[in-house]
Amino acid sequence: MEEKELSCPFGREFGPGMCEMHRRFHELIAAPVQWMVPVIRGAGIPVDVRDLEDEVAVVADLPGVESGDVAIRLTGPGTLRITVRRKEPPEEEREGYAIRERLSGEMARVVNLPADVTEEGATATLTNGVLAVRLKKIPGEQGIEIPISEEGE
């Protein structure tokens, strides 16, 4: 237990999330330069997020990925996590590359949503490598507006 605290000096004050960020930062620094650009670009999962009237729409480009290799999780009312597993190419196809930028393995993207949403009525489709997720917004409290009058009226 103490060894973990020594390797992550922030754990006690900021919790395990900071330790994970600390670990990933050090992995990034130690990584070869050719791997840095995809990591900085959000693990290779570009997204568009639209704030519509009663829902939030998230669209992600996932070329070459099948629906069974994608997991979508609403981790909080305002946060969506997309996890993708791209298969390694067969051994015979791994040799002879001059440049290899297309990632394989597991990648994840956490998307901060512009409004709180619910899992009820959520839909997700994957068509031609484009993932489309639609999430219903949590209705805001309508309340009753209280009129303001001038003093003396």
Stockholm file with secondary structure:
# STOCKHOLM 1.0

chainA/1-153         MEEKELSCPFGREFGPGMCEMHRRFHELIAAPVQWMVPVIRGAGIPVDVRDLEDEVAVVADLPGVESGDVAIRLTGPGTLRITVRRKEPPEEEREGYAIRERLSGEMARVVNLPADVTEEGATATLTNGVLAVRLKKIPGEQGIEIPISEEGE
#=GR chainA/1-153 SS CHHHHHHCTTHHHHCHHHHHHHHHHHHHHHSCHHHHHHHHTTTTCCEEEEECSSEEEEEEECTTCCGGGEEEEEEETTEEEEEEEECCCCGGGSSSCSCCCSCCEEEEEEEECSSCEEEEEEEEEEETTEEEEEEEECCCCCCCCCCCCCTTC
#=GC SS_cons         CHHHHHHCTTHHHHCHHHHHHHHHHHHHHHSCHHHHHHHHTTTTCCEEEEECSSEEEEEEECTTCCGGGEEEEEEETTEEEEEEEECCCCGGGSSSCSCCCSCCEEEEEEEECSSCEEEEEEEEEEETTEEEEEEEECCCCCCCCCCCCCTTC
//
